[in-house]
Amino acid sequence: MLDDVRVVAFDIFGTTVDWHTGIAEQVGEVFERRRIGLDPAAFADSWRDRYLPAMARVNNAEREWAYLDALHRESLDALLAEHGVGNAVSESDRMRLVRAWHRLPAWPDSAELLTRLRRRYTVVALSNGGFGLLVDLVKAAGLPFDAILSAELARTYKPAPAPYLIAAQLLDVDPGEVLMVAAHGWDIDGARAAGLRTAFLERPAEKGPYREADRAAGTTCDIPATSASDLATRLGC
Amino acid sequence: MLDDVRVVAFDIFGTTVDWHTGIAEQVGEVFERRRIGLDPAAFADSWRDRYLPAMARVNNAEREWAYLDALHRESLDALLAEHGVGNAVSESDRMRLVRAWHRLPAWPDSAELLTRLRRRYTVVALSNGGFGLLVDLVKAAGLPFDAILSAELARTYKPAPAPYLIAAQLLDVDPGEVLMVAAHGWDIDGARAAGLRTAFLERPAEKGPYREADRAAGTTCDIPATSASDLATRLGC
């Protein structure tokens, strides 16, 4: 069914790395030092809730292209103010928290999954994170990608078609020769609309302890995979 | 002296991979099969001679952006015609020869050099090869870069400033925090003019048996390195 696939493109936040654990931990360190009584895991949820709407404003041309770090900073500032703790968190804390998105732990099976798939496919990162952010993150997490691609190269965010299409173009393949792997229905839907093939990789803990992760059953995709090893097997690796 | 350097960017053709051996071998296979009596090593020299002039025409706006594969194809066609063997070399041979630039052997010490430098620096490819070409080449040659960058992202070729500056911008560093490593004076000169730091890595066999390779002594650079291990030592790795 997927004999034409030559490139496997991985979403990063949630699909390849555990953003929730990483952000909640780093938020927790700042809150503890500043004696802020908010729940770091719930704060991480609220921060991430502003991710898609902030990118949508760029894609809808309500504002100019802005780097993901800038969007994270704006939503962080707003959230801290709304929680009445704006004065307790310094400029250097804020810079550190924005940088927290550059250092996140990989899911324990991610490196092995990429290694297996690389034997047969070109395996790349394709994320809304900025190029430099992704290079930092992938290096620190020890993820063996063949190449890193970012929505920054399209100056448009997923799920708009441009990031998916520019990835195919830069890799000299047709969109239908790229399989997008993601743990989110919105990313799968965007990739499918751009003409890519799609694999939903379930990451049940992706949204932390308070939220339900997206499930493959709710999404139209070529491959619904319940785990990393299920995905590798279905791709013949 | 180079304490500010955070990124080491490597040129590819000649600096990291042995283009001359790879191209002469693949040209030799086609010439033998087609019973063409030309010297493959000399043909590789002539083909490469057209590389800088072809890119200069793009940079001087004498023509629109053209992918390196397209420039290689044009110069191959012209060379075969000039040698009077245009009718002996088929379309599929020509496509295969253009693709030869996607499959070239690494210098035997390249992978180890990159591995050593990656412990301390972010280590990237920065070449005039197209992005897809570089991904193919780096994967096949087993070179462990942190990321791949291409002049294609600037739609302008080195030694113009744009490819060097876009690399720094995408990696979120200042130009002076990038060290360009190359075996060619023209690349070192271009990087220096763009504000990068520079290391000349001598590759004495880079131009094959008939030509003299560039030497560090003829070039103004921050680090003149006589070998891969000399370069790693000078960079504290």
Interface residues (C-beta under 8 A of the other chain):
Chain A: R118 T122 V124 G130 F131 G132 L133 V135 D136 V138 K139 D146 A147 I148 S150 E152 L153 L170 L171 D172 V173
Chain B: R118 T122 V124 G130 F131 G132 L133 V135 D136 V138 K139 D146 A147 I148 E152 L153 L170 L171 D172 V173
